[in-house]
Amino acid sequence: MQKAITRAQAVGAAIVTIVAWTLLNGVTALQNAEQLPDAYYKTRDSILSRYYNDSSWTGVWSSNPEGYVDSADVALSSVDVYLQLRTAQGAVEGTIATKKLCGILPFAMDGVLFTGKVSGKAIYGSAYDYIGGKQVQLAFVSIKQETEDPSIVTIHFTKDQFEAFPSQVYIRSDPNKKPLDLQVNSSTYCESIRYPNGRIDSKKRKPIDQLQRTLPPEQ
């Protein structure tokens, strides 16, 4: 069931909690009044994190995740999209990659950057990166939980500047991986694609100056 409370109501609940804490603790609360700002922000952030369901929007998703016993029964996309997200109070940051993207952009390690915002059971945002010192928007992205299983998401890409993303994919979270954690993931997504024979592989990619010439004109 969709949560009925609004962001304002969530913040209001945090304020009520702080006031109630003060009344219950009396003189002790007043003596420790300097701690109220920290207590307020921690309570507010905790409530907003639950409201936006941050935990379900933090992780690593791909078309070949490990650790599921029902993998044979779940139809995921054959085109791999590798998505890493961290979410805090509904604000989303991360990276997004495809095999084609790794071959096009020489500087992308785990793909390009992603930023977005949680809205109900979806995230709306954009894939972008910096080319020649300029921030370039590469595609608009929507990520939706459309099934009863929140580990599976549908991603739609529009206004794809380099045609590096599929129009739509179905991917699943990988419980064995943590987002943007090289110590756990051991290597970047693009590394194995660019260097199938290890780092000595010298497969060439488009230099940055060629990428700059293919950018859409500034509005």
Buried (B, 14 or more C-beta within 10 A) or exposed (E): EEEEEEEEEBBBBBEEBBEEBBEEEEEEBEEEEEEBEEBBEEBBBBBBBBBBBBEBBBBBBBBEBEEBEEEEEBEBBEBBBBBBBBBBBBBBBBBBBBBBBBBBBBEBBBBBBBBBEBEEBBBBBBBBBEBEEEEBEBBBBBBBBEEEEEBBBBBBBEEBBBEBBBEEBBBBBBEEBBBBEEEEBEEBBBBEBBBEEEEEEEEEBBEBEEBEEEBEEEE
